[in-house]
Amino acid sequence: MQTPNTIRIAHGIFYVTDLAASRHFYVDLLGLNVLHETEGALYLRANEDREWTLKLELAPEAGVKHLAYRVGTDADLDALTAFLDAQGIPWRWETELDRPRLLRFQDPYGVPVAFYAQSVKHPWLLQDYHLHRGAGLQRIDHINVMTPDVEGVMRWYMDHLGFRLSEYTEDDHGRIWAAWIQRRGSVHDLALTNGAGPRLHHFAYWMPDMQSIIRTCDILAGARMPEHIERGPGRHGVSNAFFLYIRDPDGHRIELYTCDYLTVDPDFEPIRWSLNDPRRQTLWGAKTPKSWFEEGSLLEAFEGGWVQPRESDLVGIPVNVI
């Protein structure tokens, strides 16, 4: 059976409870650009994105509708439907603004996902520096999903959708607690973190440089919103990236991310990290807030309602925690 050519992570749809507050956070402070605005929804993109990458949709409860990937052609979508039928996984066609053919399903581990090939392209804003605002987010980078079965999710995406392993965290018994898998030759399109789930851990944007991440802290402090800074700035051991984690008005976690590395060589060897190596979380050794390991956004079930998180058999969190 043909393996669909998944290109990259492409968008997320967040349910938010106060669209004005979310607009202030994402547009006025972070500097995302409004590509479309409809009743009850904003379609946003960063400066390099030629498509919208984050939709904010007004809803009674906060959560995540789905997380979407781009594929190469419509034939890849057809190959994916054949695979889903063979696996006994329900699916349906949906449409979104700019995206006429969106394949929606829930993976075997409970994560709501969508795949698409066609999207309306818009002029990029990368070199329209006079229009850049706020923190200057540059492009969508990756997502991180909390799951009680990291290895199971990792194997499914690698075995059936062609994802490749970049880095992983393992305990002394050989059990995998976290994994970073990718399609586009960077460190990850999808990261997997052990914990009660499935839930969205974070949604990440690439930043043009380290200074833009530091500037984000100044912007949030100047707006009298420092409590939205959860972790960082700092440098990860995993991925080598310079990072900052912030929380939006509904608690959705956003990572601002830069300075990782390429994994395109065919003989690239995945990097192993020990669970309790403090350099894994933060290369500088700083401790991580407990909330970072325990809190995440609910995911919408395929038939409606929320996917109910379940606890992991891997109990505990790394020792280097505040």
Disulfide bonds with the S-S distance in Angstrom:
none
